[in-house]
Amino acid sequence: MKTSALPLSILDLCPVTLGSTPRDALRNSLDLARAAERMGYHRFWVAEHHNMVGIASAATSVVIGYLAAGTERIRIGSGGIMLPNHSPLQIAEQFGTLESLYPGRIDLGLGRAPGTDMLTARALRRGRTDGEDFPQMLEELRHYFAEPEPGQRLVAVPGAGLDIPIWLLGSSTFSAQLAASLGLPFAFAGQFSPDYMLAAMQGYREAFQPSDKLQQPLAMLGINAFVAETRDEAHYLATSHQQSFLNMIRGERGLLRPPVENMDELWLPHERHQVLSTLAGTLIGDEQTVAQQIADLRERYGMDELIVNSPIFDQEKRRDSYRRLMRAAARL
């Protein structure tokens, strides 16, 4: 088991809570990013989702600029940009601009899923493929970030020649293998895909090929976390997230709802099984309990960094959960 300090980072989906607006959600995300910086979190990432009334981070590059402008030291990035929704040149220019404005603080995490339903994906991609050409798009994007060659006619400005860390994100083994073959860092979405967690993390390390960007594998694990003074309160706070996934499997979309005392009044037995299976990658409890859960995760998966999503309805409870999570990790 690794004994060095485990870096902690935050994945924030800019949740829009019941009774609030996307403007409120974005302001809450900035408030959380500032708090995370004070607490010592390493990164603060936001994710690209579309046509979801409960998530306000669709214009991910714009949100990153807003968060970076309102903080000073913490790394700000995407977890991730869904590259097939965009042209590689546009992403090179956007993140080249961000890196030029906030040098040394910008991360570019890339995924290949649409981050939405297929109707919205078609509106975004305008007849393009379903992501099968992701490796080719990634190669094109990396070309734009490289130093321009003599006579190169198409140059990303800003973007060319900038050292912007690229992470590949995945919820299966595909991106793990691609990241390993290219010698890039990899982040796995364990917060909603626990079944592939071990295969992806092990496969990445075993297949890793050193590159000019990275000599050793660098693996980050995404996880949900709800930490409170007591275990009962932590489980209570987690019911907001459970309600969101319950609505998703029912084909419904909505805002992040307040927690409830008894989820059994809301879901059927088969729905309970499906939601809890999807969210099995969750740290939940008081600080002592969560510290042991983190230790168990690290023993099993050997991650180099943990990135945590805590979709908690109350903003102060959300900040408090991250404070307690940091203290729990310090127990290691």
Backbone torsions as a table, in degrees:
resi	resn	phi	psi	omega
1	MET	NA	138.5	177.8
2	LYS	-69.3	144.5	-179.3
3	THR	-116.9	-7.6	178.9
4	SER	-70.5	161.9	-179.7
5	ALA	-60.5	139.6	-179.6
6	LEU	-96.1	113.3	177.2
7	PRO	-62.4	138.3	177.4
8	LEU	-113.6	138.0	177.7
9	SER	-133.5	169.8	-176.8
10	ILE	-121.2	133.7	168.8
11	LEU	-108.3	117.8	-176.9
12	ASP	-117.9	128.5	178.3
13	LEU	-95.9	12.5	-178.4
14	CYS	49.8	60.3	-174.4
15	PRO	-67.7	134.9	175.3
16	VAL	-95.1	114.3	-176.3
17	THR	-87.4	157.6	178.5
18	LEU	-57.3	128.1	-179.5
19	GLY	91.5	0.4	179.7
20	SER	-120.2	-176.7	-177.6
21	THR	-125.3	165.3	173.5
22	PRO	-55.9	-34.6	176.0
23	ARG	-59.1	-44.7	177.3
24	ASP	-61.4	-42.2	-178.3
25	ALA	-61.8	-43.0	-179.3
26	LEU	-67.6	-39.3	176.8
27	ARG	-65.6	-37.9	176.2
28	ASN	-64.3	-36.4	178.8
29	SER	-66.1	-40.5	176.4
30	LEU	-64.6	-42.8	176.3
31	ASP	-57.4	-42.7	179.9
32	LEU	-69.0	-40.0	178.8
33	ALA	-61.5	-41.6	177.9
34	ARG	-64.7	-40.9	177.6
35	ALA	-65.0	-40.8	179.6
36	ALA	-62.3	-38.0	177.7
37	GLU	-62.4	-43.5	178.4
38	ARG	-65.6	-35.2	-177.9
39	MET	-75.4	-19.0	-179.5
40	GLY	101.7	15.4	174.8
41	TYR	-66.5	148.3	-172.8
42	HIS	-82.8	-45.2	-177.4
43	ARG	-134.5	158.7	172.7
44	PHE	-135.8	107.7	-176.1
45	TRP	-110.8	148.6	172.6
46	VAL	-122.7	156.4	-170.7
47	ALA	-120.2	149.7	-179.7
48	GLU	-86.4	115.3	172.1
49	HIS	-134.8	148.0	-177.0
50	HIS	-128.5	151.1	175.0
51	ASN	57.9	34.8	177.3
52	MET	-123.6	111.4	-172.4
53	VAL	-66.3	-17.9	-179.2
54	GLY	-94.6	4.6	-178.6
55	ILE	-131.4	126.5	-171.6
56	ALA	-106.7	14.5	-173.5
57	SER	-105.6	29.6	-177.6
58	ALA	-60.2	-44.9	178.3
59	ALA	-86.2	71.3	-165.6
60	THR	-60.2	-43.1	-179.4
61	SER	-62.4	-37.7	178.4
62	VAL	-66.2	-43.2	179.2
63	VAL	-63.2	-40.6	178.2
64	ILE	-59.7	-42.7	178.1
65	GLY	-62.8	-39.9	178.1
66	TYR	-62.8	-44.5	-178.8
67	LEU	-70.6	-39.9	179.5
68	ALA	-65.7	-37.3	179.5
69	ALA	-66.6	-28.0	-176.6
70	GLY	-95.5	3.5	178.1
71	THR	-128.4	177.0	-174.2
72	GLU	-122.9	-38.8	-170.5
73	ARG	-124.7	-36.7	-173.2
74	ILE	-61.2	141.8	177.0
75	ARG	-71.9	137.6	-179.4
76	ILE	-120.1	136.3	-178.0
77	GLY	-163.5	-169.6	-176.1
78	SER	-108.8	134.9	177.3
79	GLY	-131.6	53.2	9.0
80	GLY	-145.7	-174.1	165.5
81	ILE	-82.1	129.5	178.1
82	MET	-87.4	93.9	-167.5
83	LEU	-56.0	-39.9	-179.8
84	PRO	-64.2	-11.4	174.9
85	ASN	-79.7	-6.7	-171.3
86	HIS	-136.3	168.2	168.2
87	SER	-87.1	141.4	178.5
88	PRO	-55.9	-35.4	180.0
89	LEU	-63.5	-41.4	178.9
90	GLN	-61.5	-43.6	-179.8
91	ILE	-67.1	-38.9	176.8
92	ALA	-60.8	-42.7	179.9
93	GLU	-69.0	-42.1	-178.8
94	GLN	-63.9	-48.2	-178.0
95	PHE	-78.2	-24.9	169.8
96	GLY	-64.1	-37.9	176.6
97	THR	-66.5	-45.7	178.9
98	LEU	-60.3	-45.0	-179.7
99	GLU	-66.1	-34.1	177.6
100	SER	-68.0	-35.2	179.7
101	LEU	-79.0	-35.5	-175.3
102	TYR	-130.7	67.6	-171.1
103	PRO	-60.5	137.8	176.6
104	GLY	76.2	11.3	-176.3
105	ARG	-125.4	-0.2	-170.9
106	ILE	-106.9	132.1	174.0
107	ASP	-114.7	144.6	176.3
108	LEU	-119.4	98.7	174.0
109	GLY	-93.0	134.0	-173.0
110	LEU	-122.0	137.6	172.5
111	GLY	-126.2	168.3	-179.0
112	ARG	-114.3	-6.6	176.8
113	ALA	-75.2	161.4	-179.9
114	PRO	-73.6	-23.4	-177.5
115	GLY	73.6	27.4	-177.5
116	THR	-172.7	-169.6	174.6
117	ASP	-82.9	169.1	-173.8
118	MET	-70.8	-30.6	176.5
119	LEU	-61.3	-47.0	178.7
120	THR	-67.9	-36.6	178.4
121	ALA	-60.3	-40.7	178.5
122	ARG	-65.1	-36.8	177.6
123	ALA	-66.4	-34.5	179.8
124	LEU	-76.2	-42.4	-168.7
125	ARG	-95.5	-12.5	173.8
126	ARG	51.3	52.9	174.2
127	GLY	84.4	2.8	178.8
128	ARG	-75.9	179.9	-174.0
129	THR	-71.7	176.0	-178.0
130	ASP	-89.6	17.3	179.7
131	GLY	107.8	1.2	-179.9
132	GLU	-64.5	-24.3	179.7
133	ASP	-92.6	17.0	-179.9
134	PHE	-54.2	-45.7	178.8
135	PRO	-58.1	-38.3	179.2
136	GLN	-69.8	-39.3	177.6
137	MET	-65.3	-38.9	177.4
138	LEU	-62.8	-42.7	178.4
139	GLU	-61.7	-41.5	178.5
140	GLU	-63.5	-44.0	179.2
141	LEU	-61.1	-45.1	-179.9
142	ARG	-64.5	-32.0	176.0
143	HIS	-63.0	-40.4	-179.9
144	TYR	-67.6	-28.8	179.0
145	PHE	-81.7	-15.9	-178.7
146	ALA	-73.4	165.2	173.4
147	GLU	-62.1	130.9	-179.2
148	PRO	-60.4	141.6	176.7
149	GLU	-85.0	155.3	177.6
150	PRO	-56.4	129.1	178.5
151	GLY	81.3	3.7	-179.7
152	GLN	-64.0	125.4	-172.7
153	ARG	-88.0	-24.5	-177.4
154	LEU	-117.2	112.0	-174.3
155	VAL	-128.4	136.4	175.3
156	ALA	-81.7	120.5	-178.6
157	VAL	-131.7	111.4	-5.8
158	PRO	-74.4	165.3	177.1
159	GLY	144.5	-49.9	-176.6
160	ALA	-61.2	130.1	176.2
161	GLY	81.6	3.7	-179.4
162	LEU	-92.9	141.6	-177.7
163	ASP	-94.4	85.1	-179.4
164	ILE	-106.2	117.2	-179.2
165	PRO	-60.3	128.5	175.4
166	ILE	-106.6	124.4	173.8
167	TRP	-109.2	140.6	170.2
168	LEU	-97.6	133.8	-178.6
169	LEU	-110.5	146.9	178.7
170	GLY	-159.3	158.0	174.2
171	SER	-119.0	11.0	175.5
172	SER	-142.9	-160.9	-178.0
173	THR	-91.6	-8.7	-174.1
174	PHE	-61.1	-56.9	-177.3
175	SER	-68.6	-28.1	176.1
176	ALA	-61.5	-45.1	179.7
177	GLN	-68.8	-38.6	179.4
178	LEU	-66.6	-44.2	178.1
179	ALA	-61.2	-41.7	179.6
180	ALA	-62.8	-43.1	-177.2
181	SER	-68.3	-28.1	-178.6
182	LEU	-95.9	-5.9	-178.0
183	GLY	68.6	42.9	-179.7
184	LEU	-114.0	156.0	174.3
185	PRO	-67.9	154.2	-174.5
186	PHE	-132.8	138.6	176.1
187	ALA	-126.1	127.9	-177.9
188	PHE	-104.2	137.7	-176.7
189	ALA	-86.5	68.2	179.3
190	GLY	-69.0	-14.3	-177.4
191	GLN	-67.6	-19.6	176.0
192	PHE	-138.7	5.5	179.7
193	SER	-137.4	61.8	-174.6
194	PRO	-67.5	-24.2	-174.4
195	ASP	-65.3	-29.5	-177.0
196	TYR	-98.6	3.0	-170.7
197	MET	-58.7	-50.9	-175.8
198	LEU	-67.8	-45.3	-178.6
199	ALA	-62.0	-41.5	-178.1
200	ALA	-68.8	-45.6	-177.5
201	MET	-67.7	-43.6	178.4
202	GLN	-67.1	-44.0	-178.7
203	GLY	-60.9	-39.0	178.4
204	TYR	-62.1	-48.6	-177.8
205	ARG	-65.1	-42.3	-176.7
206	GLU	-68.1	-33.2	-175.8
207	ALA	-96.5	-1.4	-172.8
208	PHE	-59.9	133.7	175.6
209	GLN	-115.9	120.7	-179.9
210	PRO	-56.2	147.9	179.7
211	SER	-137.4	177.5	177.1
212	ASP	-69.8	-14.6	178.2
213	LYS	-91.2	-29.8	-170.9
214	LEU	-154.3	124.1	-179.4
215	GLN	-90.1	-27.6	-179.8
216	GLN	-126.7	150.8	178.6
217	PRO	-59.4	144.5	178.9
218	LEU	-131.9	106.0	-172.5
219	ALA	-117.3	128.8	177.9
220	MET	-114.9	138.1	-179.1
221	LEU	-111.1	127.2	174.9
222	GLY	-89.9	140.1	-174.9
223	ILE	-153.3	154.4	170.9
224	ASN	-88.9	152.8	178.1
225	ALA	-148.9	135.9	175.3
226	PHE	-135.6	107.4	-175.2
227	VAL	-121.6	130.8	-177.6
228	ALA	-144.1	-179.2	-178.7
229	GLU	-63.3	-35.7	179.6
230	THR	-128.0	160.6	177.2
231	ARG	-63.7	-40.7	-178.6
232	ASP	-61.0	-42.2	179.2
233	GLU	-66.3	-39.2	178.7
234	ALA	-61.5	-44.3	178.4
235	HIS	-65.4	-35.3	176.6
236	TYR	-63.8	-46.5	179.8
237	LEU	-61.9	-33.3	-177.0
238	ALA	-69.7	-15.4	-176.9
239	THR	-68.4	-21.6	175.0
240	SER	-63.4	-46.1	178.4
241	HIS	-65.2	-40.1	178.8
242	GLN	-63.1	-38.3	176.8
243	GLN	-63.4	-38.2	179.2
244	SER	-62.6	-44.1	179.7
245	PHE	-71.3	-33.0	174.9
246	LEU	-60.9	-44.0	178.1
247	ASN	-64.4	-36.8	179.6
248	MET	-62.8	-45.2	-178.2
249	ILE	-71.3	-18.3	174.6
250	ARG	-88.8	0.8	-179.8
251	GLY	76.6	20.9	179.8
252	GLU	-111.3	151.8	176.7
253	ARG	-127.2	146.1	-179.4
254	GLY	-166.1	-176.5	179.4
255	LEU	-81.8	161.3	176.8
256	LEU	-66.1	123.5	-171.7
257	ARG	-96.3	159.4	176.4
258	PRO	-62.3	154.4	177.0
259	PRO	-66.6	159.3	179.8
260	VAL	-128.0	158.7	-178.6
261	GLU	-75.9	-29.8	-172.6
262	ASN	-143.5	103.0	178.2
263	MET	-68.0	-21.8	-179.1
264	ASP	-64.5	-16.6	175.1
265	GLU	-79.8	-10.9	-175.1
266	LEU	-110.7	-34.7	-175.1
267	TRP	-112.9	156.6	172.5
268	LEU	-86.5	161.6	-176.5
269	PRO	-54.8	-42.2	-179.5
270	HIS	-70.1	-31.3	177.0
271	GLU	-69.9	-39.2	176.6
272	ARG	-58.2	-45.4	179.9
273	HIS	-62.1	-43.6	-177.6
274	GLN	-66.2	-43.8	-179.3
275	VAL	-65.5	-48.2	-177.0
276	LEU	-68.1	-30.6	175.5
277	SER	-67.7	-42.8	179.4
278	THR	-65.0	-36.1	-176.1
279	LEU	-99.4	22.6	-178.8
280	ALA	-62.9	-24.2	177.0
281	GLY	-83.5	70.1	-176.2
282	THR	-136.5	131.8	169.3
283	LEU	-90.4	127.4	-175.2
284	ILE	-151.6	130.8	178.4
285	GLY	145.1	-164.1	173.5
286	ASP	-82.0	178.2	-173.3
287	GLU	-61.1	-42.2	-178.7
288	GLN	-64.7	-43.5	179.5
289	THR	-63.3	-45.1	-177.6
290	VAL	-68.6	-34.5	176.1
291	ALA	-58.6	-43.2	178.4
292	GLN	-67.6	-37.9	177.9
293	GLN	-62.9	-40.1	177.4
294	ILE	-64.7	-43.6	178.9
295	ALA	-60.4	-41.2	178.6
296	ASP	-65.1	-42.1	177.3
297	LEU	-59.6	-45.3	-177.1
298	ARG	-66.8	-37.0	177.5
299	GLU	-64.1	-39.3	-175.1
300	ARG	-81.5	-40.4	-170.4
301	TYR	-110.2	-16.9	175.7
302	GLY	61.9	32.4	-178.2
303	MET	-68.1	151.5	177.3
304	ASP	-90.1	-17.0	-177.9
305	GLU	-156.4	151.5	179.1
306	LEU	-119.9	126.6	176.6
307	ILE	-116.1	128.8	-163.4
308	VAL	-120.5	135.3	174.7
309	ASN	-111.4	123.8	-179.5
310	SER	-127.8	81.7	-179.6
311	PRO	-79.3	83.0	-177.1
312	ILE	-105.6	135.3	-171.8
313	PHE	-62.1	-46.7	-176.3
314	ASP	-87.4	126.5	-174.8
315	GLN	-61.5	-41.1	179.7
316	GLU	-67.8	-38.0	175.8
317	LYS	-65.3	-33.9	178.2
318	ARG	-66.1	-47.3	176.6
319	ARG	-61.0	-41.5	-179.0
320	ASP	-64.4	-37.3	178.3
321	SER	-62.1	-41.6	178.8
322	TYR	-69.5	-34.6	174.7
323	ARG	-62.0	-46.8	-179.1
324	ARG	-67.1	-35.0	177.4
325	LEU	-63.0	-42.3	178.3
326	MET	-62.6	-40.8	177.6
327	ARG	-67.2	-36.5	178.2
328	ALA	-63.9	-42.9	178.9
329	ALA	-64.7	-33.9	179.5
330	ALA	-64.9	-23.5	178.4
331	ARG	-65.7	-20.3	-179.4
332	LEU	-73.2	NA	NA
